[in-house]
């Protein structure tokens, strides 16, 4: 989705999304009535966040292969 971004912006988006998912996973693990440790929730959030980062930053648009263009110059006789 965000594939054509410059490298710096890809890194910033990746880090922010990963931190958000880790924090959300840890928060859900603490607040849910199911007994889970915050570290387990953070690990689950990191896994889901890694998949989300891949989907956000990967460029799924298929580009054609680069073709070599050769210019022909007229032959001198």
N, C-alpha and C positions, 0 to 999 in steps of 0.2 A: 504494500500500500504506500509506504513512504520511501520506497527504494531509491528514487533518483536524488535523494538528499546528499549534500556533501558529507564527507566522512566525520567531521567534527559534530555535526548535527545528528548523525546516526548514533554516535557514541552517547551524546547527551540524552537522546530519546530512549536509548537502550538502558542506560543507567537509571533514569527516572522511572521508567516502566518496571524495571526489575525491583527497585526499591519499594515502589508502590505495592507490587504483588507480595513481596516478602512481608511488608508491614501489614497488609490486609490479611494475609494468612496467619500471622502471629496474633493479630487482634481477634480474628474469628476463632482461633484455637482457645483463646482465653475466655471469650464471652459465650461460646456455645455450651450447652449443658452436657455435651459428651466430653468425658475426661480426656483431654489432649494436652500435651505440653506445648508451650509457646514455640519451642524450637522445632517441634514436629510440624506445627502450622506454618512456621517460616520456611521449612524445607519444602512442604507441599506448595506454598506460595511461590517459592523460587522455581520449582519445576514448571508450574503453570505460567509463571512470568517469563521463563525462557522460551516457551512455546509462543507466547504472545509477542515477545520481542522478535522472534524469527518471523512471525507473520507480519509484524509492523514494518520491519526494516528490509526484508527480502524483496527483491525486485522480480515479480513473477511475470512481467511483460517479456515476451520472447522477442528478442531482437535478431534480425538477420545477421548472418555471418559477414564479416568484413570481406568485401571483394576487392581484389587488387585491380586498380585501374591502370591500364597502360596506354599512354598516348602514342599514337603512331605518327611519326614524322614522315613527310614525303621522302622517298628515296631519290638520291641524286644519281644521275646517270653519267 
